[in-house]
Amino acid sequence: MSATADWTPKRYRVTFDRIGRGHHPAPQVFTARNADELALLLYRFAKPMLASRDVDVVLELDTELPHIGKGSITAGFHNVGSFEIEEVL
């Protein structure tokens, strides 16, 4: 894969099952160049909805379209959210 392709931003629709105890946000679209950038954007989106300062986002990606992955949000040792990821073409 060329260096140019690695840095081409892609759009992803993220559908959340929940975030925290009572937040059920509508699906969101994020633009990211790679998985690390997408994880950071998801962290920034979820963090204001959580009381914990120890928040982490975990992505499990594959290459099957349109569903390309799923993920979870943890706070401490607790799962505080889950989501599915689709590439928006």
N, C-alpha and C positions, 0 to 999 in steps of 0.2 A: 504494500500500500504506500502511496506517495506521501510525502510530508504535507502537501497541500490538502489531501483528503482527510488527514488526521485533524486538521484545524478548521475544517468547514463546519460551521454551526448547524445543528439539527434541532428541529422542534419536537418536543415530547409532551404528550398529554398524560398527566398523572391523575389517576382516580384513587382517592383516599377512602379506605374503609372507615377510618377514624383517626383523630389525633388527640391524645390525652383522654380524659374521661368524658367530655361532652361536646367535642368539636367534630363536626362532620362536614368539612368544607366541600364545596362544589369542585368538580374536576378543574385542574389548572394546566395551562400550557407554559412550558419553560423552554428557553433556547439555550443550548449548551454545546460546547465543542467536544466534550468527552465525559466519561462517567464521573470523574472527580469533580468537574465543574457542576454537573447535574446534582450530585450529592450535596455540594455546598449550597446550591440554590434551594434545594429541598430543606436543608437544615435552617436556612434563613427564613423560609416560609413557616416552618413548624415551630421554631423556637419561641416566638411570642405567645403561643398557645399552651406552653408548658411551664410549670413552676420550677422544674429541676434545672440546674445549671450544667448537669452532666448528660448532655444530649448527643446521640450519635445516629447517623443515617447509614444503613447498610443496603446496598444494591445487589441484586442477583440478576444479571443480564444474560440474554442469549440473542441469537440473531434471527429468530423467526418473526416475521412481520405478519400482522400488525402488532401483535403482542410481543414485546421484546424483553419483558422482565417484570420483576416485582421487587418489593423491598420492605424494610421495616424501620421503625424509629424506636430507639431505646433511650431510656432515662435511668441511669444507674444500671440495675440488673433487670429492669422491668420493660416489657414490650408495651409501648404507649401509642403505637400506630402501625398501620400497614397500608400498602398501596400497590397498584399495578401501573405499568409504564407501557405506553404505545408511542411509536414514532408517528408524527403527523406529516404526511407526505404532501 
